[in-house]
């Protein structure tokens, strides 16, 4: 580990931090899309992983997890429940990405605070780019708000509260809102408690504003969860304030952002009224509804282990409502299920789903046992990433998108770090 690591210096560690940034947030550019999508950061993966395998070997947990996934995958290929290429693509892609991020953690001697610090600083950079996007849009400077000239898996999303839904250099506003959720938690904590954890009050305010201007339902859920967690140890009045602030934000978006209103109305029509009119099924609400149906049907036949990594596409073609209840073609998120929860149900069954949920809830730190600033940082990391996991379970089915494996690793090692400190204090 670099001796200057704990100083959070960019200058002293710029090569590592540049690699980290692009590994997390370069998913809006691909070199090619067939036979699989080759993202920009795969260049670093190809170079780094073989080197570190030789240098440090493969961690034991990889054999346990991926040995089980390999066995389930092979059995489902043999029985025709999954296609060989789909399994191989996801299995080896996930394996290599977890190894890659594990080696990045190993490089900084599992200093989760360092990585979390820079994750939040990177979120601030994304928010500054979103601010440029907003200003450029208001000035009608196309190259300043439309980055499709540089990013080939990216697009402008019109509408929202200001005529454009901010997405920075991330492909979708919803994904940006999810990515920013840990920094959003930190920002709200700073505002409520008048601290400056990683970000000052101006930087914190910018991140909060950007999340609101994504006009994403997921973003507003992240805002609500963050407020509830942040205010738990303050006063009841802050909890009430946070609740009403979330309601106000929701109502403003519902009234002034037509796209948001359409999604909310469609969700109500589907989930509460079971109305499959085209106005309710031609939105992202139906995508989630349909994929949940696919997962439920697949689970009824393969409840324990699912049908293997990469099999959601096969299950979708068997069970989609677009072949029964509705007669027109509306098939999106066929491969990833639009939700990590949905995809885990289909591809790993109840065993895989509960294993992931166990990791998430086991690693959650609600409150520090001691009044200690160092331990408090562990609490911040745990709660902020927990919120991201909740959002991803609802609305992101890609196992590897935007550094998700790294966040799981940080979350786990943060919990271990916290417990070691507690044990040391109690001796």
ChimeraX attribute file (.defattr): number of C-alpha atoms within 10 A of each C-alpha:
attribute: neighborCount
match mode: 1-to-1
recipient: residues
	/A:1	11
	/A:2	10
	/A:3	7
	/A:4	12
	/A:5	14
	/A:6	12
	/A:7	9
	/A:8	14
	/A:9	13
	/A:10	14
	/A:11	9
	/A:12	14
	/A:13	13
	/A:14	11
	/A:15	10
	/A:16	13
	/A:17	18
	/A:18	12
	/A:19	15
	/A:20	20
	/A:21	17
	/A:22	17
	/A:23	24
	/A:24	22
	/A:25	22
	/A:26	21
	/A:27	25
	/A:28	20
	/A:29	21
	/A:30	17
	/A:31	11
	/A:32	12
	/A:33	10
	/A:34	7
	/A:35	8
	/A:36	12
	/A:37	13
	/A:38	15
	/A:39	18
	/A:40	18
	/A:41	19
	/A:42	21
	/A:43	12
	/A:44	14
	/A:45	18
	/A:46	13
	/A:47	11
	/A:48	15
	/A:49	20
	/A:50	14
	/A:51	13
	/A:52	18
	/A:53	14
	/A:54	9
	/A:55	9
	/A:56	10
	/A:57	11
	/A:58	14
	/A:59	12
	/A:60	8
	/A:61	9
	/A:62	13
	/A:63	12
	/A:64	10
	/A:65	12
	/A:66	15
	/A:67	12
	/A:68	12
	/A:69	19
	/A:70	18
	/A:71	11
	/A:72	18
	/A:73	27
	/A:74	19
	/A:75	14
	/A:76	21
	/A:77	18
	/A:78	11
	/A:79	10
	/A:80	12
	/A:81	18
	/A:82	24
	/A:83	20
	/A:84	16
	/A:85	13
	/A:86	19
	/A:87	23
	/A:88	16
	/A:89	14
	/A:90	19
	/A:91	18
	/A:92	14
	/A:93	14
	/A:94	17
	/A:95	15
	/A:96	17
	/A:97	22
	/A:98	21
	/A:99	22
	/A:100	25
	/A:101	24
	/A:102	20
	/A:103	22
	/A:104	20
	/A:105	19
	/A:106	14
	/A:107	14
	/A:108	16
	/A:109	11
	/A:110	19
	/A:111	18
	/A:112	22
	/A:113	19
	/A:114	16
	/A:115	20
	/A:116	22
	/A:117	17
	/A:118	19
	/A:119	21
	/A:120	23
	/A:121	16
	/A:122	19
	/A:123	22
	/A:124	21
	/A:125	15
	/A:126	22
	/A:127	25
	/A:128	17
	/A:129	19
	/A:130	27
	/A:131	21
	/A:132	16
	/A:133	26
	/A:134	23
	/A:135	14
	/A:136	16
	/A:137	18
	/A:138	14
	/A:139	11
	/A:140	11
	/A:141	12
	/A:142	12
	/A:143	13
	/A:144	16
	/A:145	26
	/A:146	19
	/A:147	19
	/A:148	16
	/A:149	9
	/A:150	12
	/A:151	17
	/A:152	15
	/A:153	18
	/A:154	20
	/A:155	18
	/A:156	18
	/A:157	16
	/A:158	12
	/A:159	17
	/A:160	22
	/A:161	21
	/A:162	16
	/A:163	14
	/A:164	21
	/A:165	27
	/A:166	34
	/A:167	30
	/A:168	26
	/A:169	27
	/A:170	25
	/A:171	22
	/A:172	20
	/A:173	26
	/A:174	23
	/A:175	22
	/A:176	27
	/A:177	32
	/A:178	27
	/A:179	27
	/A:180	27
	/A:181	32
	/A:182	26
	/A:183	30
	/A:184	31
	/A:185	30
	/A:186	26
	/A:187	30
	/A:188	24
	/A:189	21
	/A:190	20
	/A:191	17
	/A:192	14
	/A:193	12
	/A:194	12
	/A:195	15
	/A:196	16
	/A:197	16
	/A:198	16
	/A:199	19
	/A:200	14
	/A:201	16
	/A:202	12
	/A:203	18
	/A:204	23
	/A:205	16
	/A:206	18
	/A:207	31
	/A:208	23
	/A:209	13
	/A:210	28
	/A:211	29
	/A:212	22
	/A:213	24
	/A:214	28
	/A:215	28
	/A:216	26
	/A:217	20
	/A:218	24
	/A:219	27
	/A:220	22
	/A:221	19
	/A:222	26
	/A:223	25
	/A:224	21
	/A:225	23
	/A:226	26
	/A:227	24
	/A:228	18
	/A:229	19
	/A:230	25
	/A:231	20
	/A:232	13
	/A:233	11
	/A:234	11
	/A:235	10
	/A:236	11
	/A:237	10
	/A:238	17
	/A:239	18
	/A:240	13
	/A:241	15
	/A:242	23
	/A:243	16
	/A:244	13
	/A:245	15
	/A:246	18
	/A:247	14
	/A:248	12
	/A:249	15
	/A:250	19
	/A:251	13
	/A:252	12
	/A:253	22
	/A:254	20
	/A:255	11
	/A:256	14
	/A:257	19
	/A:258	14
	/A:259	19
	/A:260	20
	/A:261	17
	/A:262	18
	/A:263	22
	/A:264	17
	/A:265	15
	/A:266	25
	/A:267	22
	/A:268	15
	/A:269	19
	/A:270	19
	/A:271	14
	/A:272	9
	/A:273	10
	/A:274	11
	/A:275	15
	/A:276	16
	/A:277	12
	/A:278	13
	/A:279	15
	/A:280	22
	/A:281	23
	/A:282	18
	/A:283	18
	/A:284	18
	/A:285	20
	/A:286	25
	/A:287	20
	/A:288	20
	/A:289	18
	/A:290	25
	/A:291	28
	/A:292	22
	/A:293	17
	/A:294	25
	/A:295	27
	/A:296	17
	/A:297	18
	/A:298	22
	/A:299	20
	/A:300	12
	/A:301	10
	/A:302	18
	/A:303	18
	/A:304	15
	/A:305	22
	/A:306	29
	/A:307	31
	/A:308	28
	/A:309	26
	/A:310	25
	/A:311	26
	/A:312	30
	/A:313	20
	/A:314	18
	/A:315	22
	/A:316	26
	/A:317	14
	/A:318	13
	/A:319	18
	/A:320	21
	/A:321	19
	/A:322	16
	/A:323	13
	/A:324	9
	/A:325	9
	/A:326	14
	/A:327	9
	/A:328	12
	/A:329	9
	/A:330	17
	/A:331	16
	/A:332	16
	/A:333	19
	/A:334	17
	/A:335	17
	/A:336	21
	/A:337	29
	/A:338	25
	/A:339	23
	/A:340	22
	/A:341	21
	/A:342	28
	/A:343	30
	/A:344	27
	/A:345	29
	/A:346	36
	/A:347	29
	/A:348	27
	/A:349	23
	/A:350	18
	/A:351	15
	/A:352	19
	/A:353	21
	/A:354	14
	/A:355	11
	/A:356	15
	/A:357	16
	/A:358	12
	/A:359	13
	/A:360	18
	/A:361	10
	/A:362	11
	/A:363	20
	/A:364	21
	/A:365	19
	/A:366	12
	/A:367	15
	/A:368	16
	/A:369	10
	/A:370	11
	/A:371	9
	/A:372	9
	/A:373	10
	/A:374	13
	/A:375	19
	/A:376	17
	/A:377	16
	/A:378	23
	/A:379	19
	/A:380	23
	/A:381	25
	/A:382	23
	/A:383	24
	/A:384	24
	/A:385	23
	/A:386	24
	/A:387	23
	/A:388	25
	/A:389	22
	/A:390	19
	/A:391	25
	/A:392	22
	/A:393	18
	/A:394	16
	/A:395	22
	/A:396	22
	/A:397	20
	/A:398	18
	/A:399	19
	/A:400	17
	/A:401	15
	/A:402	22
	/A:403	21
	/A:404	20
	/A:405	21
	/A:406	22
	/A:407	21
	/A:408	20
	/A:409	17
	/A:410	24
	/A:411	25
	/A:412	18
	/A:413	17
	/A:414	25
	/A:415	20
	/A:416	14
	/A:417	17
	/A:418	21
	/A:419	14
	/A:420	12
	/A:421	12
	/A:422	15
	/A:423	9
	/A:424	9
	/A:425	9
	/A:426	7
	/A:427	5
